[in-house]
Amino acid sequence: TFEPIPSYSVTVNSDDNGSTNPSGSNTVYEDQDLDIEAVPGEGYLFKKWEAKGVTVDKPGSAKTKVINVTSDGSVTATFKSVPSFAITVDSDENGSTKPRGKQTVKKGKDLKIEAIPNNGYNFVRWNTDNDEVKVENATKAKTKVLDIKSDGAVTATFKKLIQIEDYPLTIKKDGN
C-alpha cells in the first residue's frame, strides 16, 4: 500500500523594503526543498532570511532554498538601506558648478558634474579632497564623480584668459 507523502505550508514574506519570489503560502512535500529569492526595492540591499519552523540553506544569500521541510513554517526576507554619502560640489570664485553644494548620493552610484567659467575665464580641472573621491576626467568641465564610496568634495578651478590688447603697430622701411 502507498501512503501519501505529507505536505506542509511554507509561507514566504518580506519586510516593506522588497519582495520575494515566490511569495505567500507554498505547498512543499516532506523532505523537499523550496527555492526562494529576495528582491530588494529601490535604495535597499538584501540583509538576511529569518526562518520560523523551517531551515534556510544560506540565510545570508538572497537566492537560496528552504531545505528538508518537515513542518509548516515561514521565512521572511529582510532588507537594509543602501548607504548614502555627501559629495560637496563647489568652485573657486572664477566660476560656478551644476549641481552646487551638498549632494546626497547612494553608495556605488555616480554623480554628474559640470563646471561653468565666468566671463574671461577657462575651466582648468576638478580637485578632490580625498583619494576615495574619483573624478572620471578631472580636466573636462562636464564629467562625473565615479562609484561613490565615501563623503568628500570636488572643486572646479578656473584660470583667467590671456587677453591681447590692441596696440598700434608701426612698420618702417629701412633703406630703399
C-alpha positions, 0 to 999 in steps of 0.5 A: 500500500502507498501512503501519501507523502505529507505536505506542509505550508511554507509561507514566504514574506518580506519586510516593506523594503522588497519582495520575494519570489515566490511569495505567500503560502507554498505547498512543499512535500516532506523532505523537499526543498523550496527555492526562494529569492529576495528582491530588494526595492529601490535604495535597499540591499538584501540583509538576511532570511529569518526562518520560523519552523523551517531551515534556510540553506544560506540565510545570508544569500538572497537566492537560496532554498528552504531545505528538508521541510518537515513542518509548516513554517515561514521565512521572511526576507529582510532588507537594509538601506543602501548607504548614502554619502555627501559629495560637496560640489563647489568652485573657486570664485572664477566660476560656478558648478551644476549641481552646487553644494551638498549632494546626497548620493547612494553608495556605488552610484555616480554623480554628474558634474559640470563646471561653468567659467565666468566671463574671461575665464577657462575651466582648468580641472576638478580637485578632490579632497580625498583619494576615495573621491574619483573624478572620471576626467578631472580636466573636462568641465562636464564629467562625473564623480565615479562609484561613490564610496565615501563623503568628500568634495570636488572643486572646479578651478578656473584660470583667467584668459590671456587677453591681447590688447590692441596696440598700434603697430608701426612698420618702417622701411629701412633703406630703399 
